[in-house]
Amino acid sequence: MSDPRTDHGQKLGNGSAPVRRPDHSPVRARSPSPSRAAALDNEVACPYLRALIKRQTRELPRIVDELESRGRKVTHWAWWAFPTDLCGASEPPPETKVSSPAAAAELLARGPVDRWRRVLELVCDLSERRGELVCPGIDHGRIAFFVAFWERLDCTPDWLRALLRRLEALLTPRALAQLDKARKPPPRRAQRSIWDGGFAVKKKTANGGVRRLGNGRSGAAPAVARPP
């Protein structure tokens, strides 16, 4: 097993050599140009997707440098490298997500795809060489949700599908269990309506009628689990 602290000069699996940075000095994140930012504001309607594209444009160059120089993930950026249809529970504002298949296609069309692909390739190359994911355990659940989300989309390109398979092969047993759960269709939710001033849960009976299950006055809707 290679040591990411000492093998920065070795070639990665794709044949490229990591950049040697003995001082591990950080690279300043690059913000979108004013014209690019204005175009995104005018052309991308979804605020979550707009924020994601701006974040990727700003952060991915720094992430590439971090992976090439350090050989592993050492700062917080999983939300933008592994985007899903849910905002991260600990993501700094503005929140980002890919809220629909249409948003995913728009990300592939408008986002910094070449740099994003490079980040994912580095994660896979470094992890395969190390024998385990170079991302900390807190990120493994998000990576599992990332794989499940993008593998079911028609717009996902072949290069990304290949990387998803590589990421899946690197998941721990616990993360694989999360992946299996994410792949299952969500359970059908009971119909909710306003009833007697409170929320009532209704369920269709065998003869086609509607049976009231409760007024729901004392309970809120269940919270949706979000990846880290």
C-alpha positions in Angstrom: 0.0 0.0 0.0 1.5 3.3 -1.0 1.8 6.2 1.5 0.3 9.4 0.1 2.6 11.4 2.3 5.7 10.1 0.4 4.7 9.1 -3.1 3.8 12.4 -4.6 6.3 12.0 -7.4 4.9 8.6 -8.6 2.6 8.5 -11.6 -1.1 8.0 -11.2 -3.1 5.3 -12.8 -3.9 7.5 -15.8 -0.2 8.2 -16.5 -0.1 11.7 -15.3 2.4 12.8 -12.6 1.2 14.6 -9.5 2.6 18.1 -8.9 5.2 18.1 -6.1 4.6 20.8 -3.6 7.0 20.3 -0.7 5.5 23.2 1.3 1.9 22.1 0.7 1.0 25.7 0.2 -2.7 26.2 -0.7 -3.8 27.5 -4.0 -6.2 30.3 -4.0 -9.7 29.4 -5.2 -10.6 31.0 -8.5 -14.0 32.8 -8.7 -16.0 32.9 -11.9 -15.3 36.0 -14.0 -17.9 38.8 -13.7 -19.2 38.1 -17.2 -19.4 34.4 -16.5 -21.2 35.0 -13.1 -23.6 37.3 -14.8 -24.4 34.8 -17.5 -25.1 32.1 -14.9 -27.4 34.4 -13.0 -29.4 35.1 -16.2 -29.3 31.7 -17.8 -29.5 29.2 -14.9 -32.9 29.4 -13.2 -32.4 27.0 -10.3 -30.5 28.7 -7.5 -29.1 25.4 -6.2 -27.6 24.5 -9.6 -26.4 28.1 -10.1 -24.6 28.0 -6.8 -23.1 24.6 -7.6 -21.7 25.7 -10.9 -20.1 28.7 -9.2 -18.7 26.6 -6.4 -17.3 24.1 -8.8 -15.7 26.8 -10.9 -14.2 28.4 -7.8 -13.1 25.3 -5.9 -12.3 22.5 -8.3 -8.8 23.9 -9.3 -7.9 24.1 -5.7 -9.2 20.5 -5.1 -7.1 19.2 -8.0 -4.0 20.8 -6.5 -4.8 19.4 -3.1 -5.2 15.8 -4.4 -2.1 16.1 -6.6 0.1 17.5 -3.9 -1.3 15.8 -0.8 -2.4 12.5 -2.3 -5.7 12.6 -0.3 -8.6 14.8 0.7 -7.7 17.1 3.6 -10.2 19.9 3.3 -14.0 20.1 3.0 -15.3 19.9 -0.6 -17.3 16.7 -1.0 -20.6 18.6 -1.6 -19.2 20.0 -4.9 -17.2 17.0 -6.1 -20.0 14.5 -5.4 -23.2 16.5 -6.0 -26.6 14.7 -5.5 -30.2 15.7 -5.3 -30.0 16.6 -1.6 -28.1 19.5 0.0 -25.4 18.5 2.5 -26.4 18.6 6.1 -23.2 20.5 7.0 -22.6 22.4 3.7 -21.7 26.1 4.0 -24.1 28.5 2.3 -25.2 28.8 -0.3 -26.6 25.3 -0.5 -26.1 23.3 -3.6 -27.8 20.3 -5.2 -28.9 18.7 -8.5 -32.6 18.9 -8.0 -33.8 17.0 -11.1 -32.6 15.1 -14.2 -32.9 18.3 -16.2 -30.6 20.1 -13.7 -28.1 17.2 -14.1 -28.1 17.6 -17.8 -27.6 21.4 -17.4 -24.7 20.9 -15.0 -23.0 18.7 -17.6 -23.7 21.3 -20.3 -22.7 24.4 -18.3 -20.4 23.3 -15.5 -16.6 23.0 -15.5 -16.9 19.3 -16.6 -13.2 18.8 -17.5 -12.0 19.9 -14.1 -14.8 17.9 -12.3 -13.8 14.8 -14.3 -10.2 15.4 -13.3 -11.1 15.5 -9.6 -13.1 12.3 -9.8 -10.3 10.6 -11.7 -7.7 11.6 -9.1 -9.9 10.3 -6.3 -10.2 7.0 -8.1 -6.5 6.8 -9.1 -5.2 7.7 -5.6 -7.7 5.4 -3.9 -7.0 2.4 -6.0 -3.3 2.8 -5.5 -3.8 3.1 -1.7 -6.3 0.3 -1.5 -9.0 2.4 0.1 -10.8 5.7 -0.5 -8.6 8.8 0.1 -11.7 10.6 1.4 -12.5 10.3 5.1 -15.2 8.1 6.4 -17.7 11.0 6.9 -17.7 11.4 3.1 -18.4 7.7 2.2 -22.2 8.1 2.6 -22.3 11.0 0.2 -20.2 9.1 -2.3 -22.7 6.2 -2.1 -25.6 8.6 -2.7 -23.6 10.2 -5.6 -23.2 6.8 -7.3 -26.8 5.9 -6.9 -28.0 9.3 -8.1 -25.9 9.6 -11.3 -26.1 6.0 -12.4 -29.8 6.1 -12.9 -29.8 9.2 -15.1 -30.1 9.0 -18.9 -27.9 12.0 -19.3 -24.9 10.5 -17.5 -22.0 10.2 -19.9 -19.9 7.0 -20.3 -16.9 8.5 -18.7 -18.8 9.3 -15.6 -20.5 5.9 -15.5 -17.0 4.3 -15.6 -15.9 6.4 -12.6 -19.1 5.5 -10.7 -18.2 1.8 -11.1 -14.7 2.5 -9.8 -16.0 4.5 -6.8 -18.5 1.7 -6.0 -15.6 -0.8 -5.9 -13.9 1.3 -3.3 -16.8 1.7 -0.9 -16.6 0.1 2.6 -19.3 -2.5 3.5 -21.2 0.2 5.5 -21.2 2.5 2.5 -22.2 -0.3 0.2 -25.2 -0.9 2.5 -26.1 2.8 2.1 -25.7 2.4 -1.7 -28.1 -0.5 -1.7 -30.6 1.5 0.3 -30.3 4.5 -2.0 -30.9 2.3 -5.1 -34.3 1.1 -3.8 -37.3 3.2 -4.9 -38.6 5.4 -2.1 -41.7 4.1 -0.3 -45.0 5.6 -1.3 -46.0 8.3 1.1 -49.4 8.6 2.6 -51.6 11.3 1.2 -51.8 14.4 3.4 -54.5 17.0 3.3 -55.9 19.7 5.5 -58.6 18.3 7.8 -60.4 20.0 10.6 -57.7 22.7 10.9 -54.8 20.2 11.1 -53.0 17.9 8.7 -54.8 14.5 8.4 -53.3 11.4 6.8 -55.7 9.6 4.5 -55.5 6.1 3.0 -57.7 4.5 0.3 -59.7 1.5 1.4 -60.3 -1.7 -0.5 -63.7 -0.4 -1.8 -62.2 2.8 -3.1 -63.2 5.0 -0.2 -60.9 7.1 2.0 -60.1 6.2 5.6 -58.8 8.9 8.0 -55.8 7.7 10.0 -55.2 10.7 12.3 -55.4 14.5 12.5 -51.6 14.9 12.7 -52.0 18.0 15.0 -49.1 17.0 17.3 -46.6 15.6 14.8 -44.6 17.2 12.1 -43.8 15.7 8.7 -40.8 13.2 9.0 -37.5 14.8 8.3 -35.7 13.6 5.1 -32.3 12.2 5.8 -29.5 14.1 4.0 -26.0 13.0 3.2 -23.2 14.8 5.0 
